Amino acid sequence: MEPLSTEERRKAFASAKKPDIVRKQRLPVRYHVEDFDVTDRPRRFLQAFAAILKHTNYRVALDHYVRVSAKCARCSVKCQVYLATGDERDVPCHRSELLLSVYRRHFTVSGVLRARVLGDAGLTDDKIQEMAESFYNCTACRRCYFECPMGVDHGLITHLGRYILSEIGIVPRALAVSVREQLLGATGNTSAVPVPALIDTLEFLSEEIKDGIGVDVSFPVDRQGAEYLFLPAVSDFLMEAETLMGNATVFHATGDSWTIGTGYFDGINYGLFYSDQILEHVVKKIQVEAQRLGVRKILIGECGHASRSAKYFYPAFCGGKDALPVINIMEYTHQAWKEGRLKLKAGAIAERVTYHDPCNIARPGWIVEQPRELLKAICGDYVEMTPNRRDNICCGGGGGTVSIDEIQPYRTLVGGKAKADQIRATGAKYCVAPCANCKKQLRELVAEHGIDCQIVGLHDLLYKAIVFG
């Protein structure tokens, strides 16, 4: 099939109630698949499922969900993918039932007995293929969770389904390749950035700050005993110079000690999207680096999933109550400003600005008002998208799907349509998106939809507003 041009995709989406783009571009994700006999996959899937149930607490949630799931489809009103496609396969409770039906059939007494009476052969390879496609059409934004009258967490079920699939070798290539480099590669990070390149980048950024605002700002490396170990998404070192300059300038203004470690400097944790084993291995890399440098706190940069994976899983895997505190850079900056240690120029940003809530930090109500207060302090024309805060609409590339370039048209014209409409409606010149994944998705989104809006980080704008002296 010949790929559609950008203009053809726009016309298809604009002219059809159920756009042709869905039929033509909704293809199975290109997977990294291990060399196993396809006919053996159902057995291996069930073995992996059984092992996960034995060694985790997912069974508690699944036992509850198979009893209470009503399949009322109220969740559909919150799902931006379903609202764009109208396809029942995109209703969150329909997707969840793909996995719940396997659990009910193979892992409950009533299901096993019923299957014997009715002659149900059980899981098939076609069902596995259906799950593989469906679970990666979901952005795992968990907005549907708030609408479910029974409290079913469809995002959790999507994650579990992906986890089981990964255990039998079904993982999107983009995620598999990045994680392999992070855990086994020479560079030890998802973007394959070697340490000499990191050092060169940091020196260059220091020079840029000096040339730009006339202040000597350094990026400390391997500083023993610093207060904070700073871990942005490693892609920031390649693509988000303004964000990093803003981060460093804030630290320069407050005078607090911080460091970037050369042993490990990548906040990205794709395990959050598809594998608890990967999630744990990556979190423990942070622990090793923190211990090597003797820091007292973990500071994550502007990245939603990096922040959530460290905030909620660093304590789980690295010491519980005795684990080092984990905070996000926006929390740090906001607190310094509230304490009067960071001074900002009111009205420094004259253009209209809006704010996008990254799902991983806004949905749980963790980081919601802090960035808004900072933006209102420096912006002369700040406007909100609707809905916002905990009810925000996902960028359309959540749950790791932004890394899968093979489904880029689907992400921008289906999954991201609602967000594109939101941004356009604000008329904003700047859309602040403090998340590496959101930035990538939103930049592709505004380009695809022809929206005149620049996607930036929060610290990109703060960098222009900091007052020294």
Long-range contacts (C-beta under 8 A, 24 or more apart in sequence): 3-409, 4-409, 6-448, 9-409, 9-413, 9-448, 10-413, 10-448, 10-449, 13-413, 13-417, 17-86, 18-85, 18-86, 18-87, 19-84, 19-85, 19-413, 19-414, 21-409, 21-410, 21-413, 21-414, 22-84, 22-85, 22-87, 22-410, 22-414, 25-407, 25-409, 25-410, 25-413, 25-414, 26-137, 26-410, 26-414, 27-406, 27-407, 28-129, 28-132, 28-133, 29-132, 29-133, 29-136, 29-172, 29-404, 29-406, 29-407, 30-172, 30-173, 30-404, 30-406, 31-132, 31-170, 31-171, 31-172, 31-173, 32-169, 32-171, 32-172, 32-173, 32-175, 32-176, 32-177, 33-169, 33-170, 34-168, 34-169, 36-168, 36-169, 38-125, 39-125, 41-125, 41-128, 41-168, 42-122, 42-123, 42-124, 42-125, 42-127, 42-128, 44-168, 45-102, 45-123, 45-128, 45-164, 45-165, 45-168, 46-102, 46-106, 46-122, 46-123, 48-164, 48-167, 48-168, 49-102, 49-103, 49-106, 49-107, 49-164, 50-107, 51-167, 52-160, 52-163, 52-164, 52-167, 53-107, 56-276, 58-160, 59-107, 61-153, 61-156, 62-100, 62-103, 62-107, 62-160, 63-108, 65-96, 65-100, 65-152, 65-157, 66-100, 66-103, 66-104, 66-108, 68-150, 68-151, 68-152, 69-93, 69-96, 69-97, 69-100, 69-150, 69-152, 70-149, 70-150, 71-97, 72-149, 74-147, 74-148, 74-149, 75-144, 75-147, 75-148, 75-152, 75-154, 76-144, 77-147, 78-143, 78-144, 78-146, 78-147, 79-143, 79-144, 80-139, 80-141, 80-143, 80-393, 80-394, 80-396, 80-415, 80-417, 80-418, 80-419, 81-137, 81-138, 81-139, 81-414, 81-415, 83-418, 84-414, 84-415, 84-417, 84-418, 85-414, 89-134, 89-137, 90-137, 90-138, 92-138, 92-144, 92-154, 93-148, 93-152, 93-154, 95-134, 95-135, 95-138, 95-154, 95-157, 95-158, 96-152, 96-154, 96-157, 96-158, 98-127, 98-130, 98-131, 98-134, 98-135, 98-161, 99-131, 99-157, 99-160, 99-161, 99-164, 100-157, 102-127, 128-165, 128-170, 131-161, 131-165, 132-165, 132-170, 135-161, 135-162, 135-165, 136-162, 136-172, 136-399, 136-401, 136-404, 136-407, 137-401, 137-407, 137-410, 137-415, 138-399, 139-359, 139-394, 139-395, 139-396, 139-397, 139-398, 139-399, 139-401, 139-415, 140-273, 140-398, 140-399, 140-400, 141-359, 141-363, 141-394, 141-398, 141-399, 142-359, 142-363, 143-359, 143-363, 143-391, 143-392, 143-393, 143-394, 145-363, 146-390, 146-391, 155-399, 158-399, 159-273, 159-274, 162-273, 162-274, 162-275, 163-274, 163-275, 163-276, 165-274, 166-274, 166-275, 166-278, 167-275, 171-274, 171-275, 172-400, 172-403, 172-404, 174-403, 174-404, 174-405, 175-270, 175-273, 175-274, 175-400, 175-403, 175-404, 178-268, 178-270, 178-403, 179-270, 179-271, 179-278, 182-266, 182-268, 182-270, 182-282, 182-285, 183-278, 183-281, 183-282, 188-264, 188-266, 188-285, 189-234, 189-264, 189-265, 189-266, 189-268, 190-234, 190-235, 190-266, 190-268, 190-270, 191-234, 191-235, 191-237, 191-238, 191-266, 193-234, 193-237, 193-238, 193-265, 195-262, 197-237, 198-237, 198-260, 198-262, 198-265, 199-262, 201-237, 201-238, 202-237, 202-260, 205-241, 205-244, 205-245, 205-248, 206-248, 208-241, 208-245, 209-245, 209-248, 209-249, 212-245, 213-249, 213-463, 215-249, 215-252, 215-468, 217-245, 217-248, 217-249, 217-252, 218-248, 218-252, 219-244, 219-248, 219-260, 220-257, 220-258, 220-259, 220-260, 221-259, 221-260, 221-261, 221-262, 222-259, 222-260, 222-261, 222-262, 222-263, 222-293, 223-257, 223-258, 223-259, 223-293, 224-293, 224-294, 225-257, 225-293, 225-294, 225-295, 226-257, 226-258, 226-259, 226-293, 226-295, 226-296, 227-256, 227-257, 227-258, 227-295, 227-296, 227-297, 228-256, 228-257, 228-258, 228-259, 228-295, 228-296, 228-297, 228-298, 228-299, 228-332, 229-258, 229-259, 229-260, 229-261, 229-286, 229-289, 229-290, 229-293, 229-295, 229-297, 229-298, 229-299, 230-258, 230-259, 230-260, 230-299, 230-301, 230-329, 231-264, 231-265, 231-266, 231-267, 231-286, 231-298, 231-299, 231-300, 231-301, 231-306, 231-310, 232-267, 232-300, 232-301, 232-302, 232-303, 232-306, 232-329, 232-436, 233-266, 233-267, 233-268, 233-301, 233-302, 233-303, 233-306, 233-436, 233-437, 234-265, 234-266, 234-267, 234-268, 235-268, 235-436, 235-440, 236-301, 236-302, 236-303, 236-436, 237-265, 240-302, 240-436, 240-439, 240-457, 240-460, 242-456, 242-457, 242-459, 242-460, 242-463, 243-301, 243-302, 243-456, 243-457, 243-458, 243-459, 243-460, 244-301, 244-459, 245-459, 245-463, 246-457, 246-458, 246-459, 246-460, 246-461, 246-462, 246-463, 247-301, 247-302, 247-329, 247-459, 249-462, 249-463, 249-466, 250-329, 250-332, 250-333, 250-336, 250-342, 250-459, 250-462, 250-466, 253-336, 253-341, 253-342, 253-343, 253-466, 253-468, 254-336, 254-341, 254-342, 255-341, 256-336, 258-299, 259-293, 259-295, 261-289, 261-292, 261-293, 263-288, 263-289, 263-292, 263-293, 264-288, 264-289, 265-289, 267-300, 267-301, 267-303, 267-306, 267-307, 267-310, 268-303, 268-305, 268-306, 268-436, 269-305, 269-306, 269-309, 269-310, 269-313, 270-400, 270-403, 271-309, 272-305, 272-308, 272-309, 272-313, 272-360, 272-400, 273-305, 273-399, 273-400, 274-400, 279-309, 279-313, 279-317, 280-313, 280-317, 282-309, 283-309, 283-310, 283-313, 283-314, 283-317, 283-318, 284-317, 284-318, 286-310, 286-314, 286-318, 287-314, 287-317, 287-318, 287-319, 290-324, 295-324, 296-324, 296-325, 297-324, 297-325, 297-326, 297-327, 298-324, 298-325, 298-326, 298-327, 299-326, 299-327, 299-328, 299-329, 299-332, 300-326, 300-327, 300-328, 300-329, 301-328, 301-329, 302-328, 302-329, 302-330, 302-434, 302-435, 302-436, 302-457, 302-458, 302-459, 303-358, 303-434, 303-435, 303-436, 303-437, 304-358, 304-359, 304-360, 304-361, 304-362, 304-434, 304-435, 304-437, 304-438, 305-360, 305-400, 305-435, 305-437, 306-436, 307-360, 307-361, 307-367, 308-360, 308-361, 308-364, 308-366, 311-366, 328-361, 328-366, 328-367, 329-459, 330-367, 330-370, 330-371, 330-374, 330-434, 330-458, 331-367, 331-370, 333-374, 333-458, 333-459, 333-462, 334-370, 334-371, 334-373, 334-374, 337-374, 337-377, 342-466, 343-466, 343-467, 343-468, 344-374, 344-377, 344-378, 344-462, 344-465, 344-466, 344-467, 345-378, 345-465, 345-466, 345-467, 346-377, 346-378, 347-378, 347-379, 347-380, 348-378, 348-379, 348-461, 348-464, 348-465, 349-378, 349-379, 349-380, 349-430, 349-461, 349-464, 349-465, 350-380, 350-381, 351-381, 351-428, 351-429, 351-430, 352-381, 352-382, 352-383, 352-426, 352-427, 352-428, 352-429, 352-430, 353-379, 353-381, 353-382, 353-383, 353-428, 353-429, 353-430, 353-431, 353-432, 353-461, 354-382, 354-383, 354-384, 354-385, 354-423, 354-426, 354-428, 354-430, 354-431, 354-432, 355-382, 355-384, 355-385, 355-388, 355-431, 355-432, 356-385, 356-392, 356-395, 356-419, 356-423, 356-431, 356-432, 356-433, 356-438, 356-442, 357-388, 357-389, 357-390, 357-392, 358-395, 358-433, 358-434, 358-435, 358-437, 358-438, 359-392, 359-394, 359-395, 359-398, 360-398, 360-435, 361-434, 361-435, 362-389, 362-390, 362-392, 363-390, 363-392, 364-390, 365-390, 371-432, 371-434, 371-458, 374-458, 374-462, 375-432, 375-458, 375-461, 377-465, 378-461, 378-462, 378-464, 378-465, 379-461, 383-426, 383-427, 383-428, 384-426, 385-422, 385-423, 385-425, 385-426, 386-422, 386-425, 393-418, 393-419, 393-422, 394-419, 395-419, 395-433, 395-435, 395-437, 395-438, 395-441, 395-442, 395-445, 396-441, 396-445, 397-437, 397-438, 397-440, 397-441, 397-444, 398-437, 398-441, 400-437, 402-437, 402-438, 402-440, 402-441, 403-437, 408-444, 411-441, 411-444, 411-445, 412-441, 412-444, 412-445, 412-448, 412-449, 413-448, 416-441, 416-442, 416-444, 416-445, 416-448, 419-445, 420-445, 420-446, 420-448, 420-449, 420-451, 423-451, 423-453, 424-449, 424-451, 424-453, 428-453, 429-453, 429-454, 430-454, 430-455, 430-456, 430-461, 431-455, 431-456, 432-456, 432-457, 432-458, 432-460, 432-461, 433-457, 434-458, 434-459
